[in-house]
């Protein structure tokens, strides 16, 4: 079991340029599919090639939301991904330390190719964080940039 219960508090940003690549300390390839999307509530399955999780998230309130995450057998997750149909997101997650925090920079593929987004998980909604110069616009409050929305309305299909 990965995480029994918690609150996810995160901020999301687009990236301005590729300067973040120089600080990468780790990379994982993630595939995730959405089993259910009900308003702001979601149930997803995610794999990183060696491990897998089922995550249920509640509606976002500000930059916070309830999150329940459980590790599951990889073979089960692969089967569940098939049930997701086209509601899939594929991305490469880069870990980038900066001023005491580790940023997760997601480089999307498939129908979301061209989108690169950085996120930071915080201990509290009021926590102050030093923003790296390579960050662009904050998209924390723009629902188009949630992974669940990207699974159903991919970035590549947005009108300019």
C-alpha angles and dihedrals in degrees: 000000000000104000126352100196138342150134119262114215114182144152122211130205138177113237123246099206144340096276089110090068091074091064100048113133100172142011133201129182109225130195117186134174133190117236092179136009115184111170103296095344117095140180115199141171120216134187132187096191096267105037136031140200141190112218129190116193130188129219116297117252108190102314095331136084141160115268130189116183130181131182113235133183112282092232091055091049092051089054092048091051088061089056089056091069109190095345091104135130122195121190146153111234116209121195112220119180116211129169097335097320132088115228120206110217112195119203107194128214138188114027089357095052113144095036117114117177133176124208136184126200114218134199092225135010089244096052112127117226131187107240116222117236090241093067120105129189120347112243099177092120098040108097092202089076098057112111090235090057091044088055092057102027105030122206091241090064097050117116112242 
